[in-house]
Amino acid sequence: MFNQAILVGRLGRDPDTKATTKGTSVSNFSIAVDSGFGDKRRTEWFNIVAFGKLAEIVQKFLKKGSLVLVEGRIQIREYEYKGEKKKSTEIIANTVQFLDKVVKSAAEGEGSQVADESDDIPF
């Protein structure tokens, strides 16, 4: 089995970071990923979840509009809301690379997953 997602997009809102009962940081944010051209252009939204040190770095350096590359696995979570069963698809992040040059410079000393100049996306 192979479950991997690689997405490049911009944050739609500031990350929301909380701690679990055991003290592990969990950061939730969404990114907008564009595809197609001209009249066929569309935007897809993906919910991203980061844990631990990665969640702390995301909270510290990213904000609405930040450009990132997220690599992780797809997870479908089931929950109940107002008596109805719901499903949510999210990406559990393994790495988050900061693609904005200002954010990359600030985060490089934090041990984060940052892209270097050779990782620029050609579009």
C-alpha positions in Angstrom: 0.0 0.0 0.0 1.1 3.5 -0.8 -0.5 6.6 0.8 1.3 9.8 0.0 0.2 13.3 -0.9 2.4 16.2 -2.0 0.8 19.6 -2.3 1.9 23.2 -2.9 -0.4 25.9 -1.9 -1.1 29.0 0.3 -2.5 28.9 3.8 -6.1 30.0 3.9 -6.0 31.0 7.6 -3.4 31.2 10.4 -2.5 27.8 11.9 -4.5 26.8 15.0 -2.2 25.0 17.4 -3.3 23.2 20.6 -1.8 20.6 22.9 -3.1 17.1 23.5 -3.7 15.9 27.1 -0.2 14.4 26.9 1.3 17.8 25.9 1.9 17.0 22.2 1.4 20.1 20.0 -1.1 19.7 17.1 -1.5 22.4 14.4 -4.4 22.5 12.0 -4.4 24.7 8.9 -5.8 24.6 5.4 -4.1 25.3 2.1 -5.5 26.3 -1.3 -4.1 24.5 -4.3 -4.8 25.8 -7.7 -5.0 23.7 -10.8 -5.9 24.2 -14.5 -5.6 27.4 -16.6 -7.9 30.1 -17.8 -11.6 29.2 -17.6 -10.7 25.7 -16.4 -8.8 27.0 -13.3 -10.1 25.8 -10.0 -9.0 25.9 -6.4 -9.1 22.9 -4.1 -8.8 23.2 -0.3 -7.0 20.7 1.9 -7.0 20.4 5.6 -3.5 19.8 7.0 -2.6 18.5 10.5 1.0 18.7 11.9 2.2 17.2 15.2 5.0 17.7 17.7 7.9 20.0 16.8 6.6 20.4 13.3 3.4 21.8 14.7 5.3 24.3 16.9 7.4 25.5 13.9 4.3 25.9 11.7 2.6 28.0 14.4 5.7 30.1 14.9 6.5 30.9 11.2 3.4 30.5 9.0 0.4 32.7 8.6 -2.5 33.2 6.2 -1.1 33.5 2.7 2.2 31.7 3.3 3.3 29.5 0.4 4.2 25.9 1.5 4.9 22.5 0.2 3.3 19.8 2.3 4.2 16.1 2.1 2.2 13.6 4.1 -0.4 10.9 4.1 -4.1 11.1 3.5 -6.4 10.2 6.4 -10.2 10.1 6.5 -11.6 10.8 9.9 -15.1 10.0 11.0 -16.9 12.0 13.7 -20.4 12.9 14.8 -21.8 16.5 14.6 -25.2 17.3 16.0 -26.2 13.7 15.8 -25.0 13.2 12.2 -22.1 11.1 11.1 -19.6 13.1 9.1 -16.3 12.4 7.4 -13.3 14.7 7.0 -10.4 14.1 4.7 -7.1 15.6 5.9 -3.4 15.4 5.2 -1.2 14.3 8.1 2.0 16.3 7.5 5.4 14.6 7.6 7.2 17.7 6.3 6.2 21.3 5.6 8.6 23.2 3.4 8.4 27.0 3.6 8.6 28.4 0.1 8.3 32.1 0.9 11.9 33.5 1.1 11.3 35.6 4.2 9.8 32.7 6.1 12.6 30.3 4.9 15.3 32.7 6.2 13.6 33.1 9.6 13.0 29.4 10.0 16.4 28.0 8.9 17.8 28.0 12.4 14.9 26.2 13.9 15.6 22.7 12.4 12.5 22.9 10.3 11.9 21.4 6.9 12.7 24.3 4.6 13.3 24.2 0.9 16.6 25.6 -0.4 16.9 27.8 -3.5 17.2 24.7 -5.8 13.7 23.5 -4.7 11.8 26.4 -6.4 8.7 25.1 -8.1 8.8 25.8 -11.8 5.3 27.3 -12.2 
